[in-house]
Amino acid sequence: MDAKLIEELRQKYSKNPPEGMTSNLIKNMTDSDLLDMHYFLTEDDDLDDDEFEEGFYIDFF
């Protein structure tokens, strides 16, 4: 794991914690939990507003 990235994420989320979390919770998270949280908070950031994720969709009319 990249210790510099983890520390940057910890500082970022401590300054502005996600809804339902506190700075104290962020500071006490394991590195793995912090990376998981970051992934789930940013997983769709690379999609445009009108773009769908790849996958199988069923359209009902």
Secondary structure as GFF3:
##gff-version 3
##sequence-region A 1 61
A	DSSP	alpha_helix	3	15	.	.	.	ID=ss1
A	DSSP	alpha_helix	23	27	.	.	.	ID=ss2
A	DSSP	alpha_helix	31	42	.	.	.	ID=ss3
###
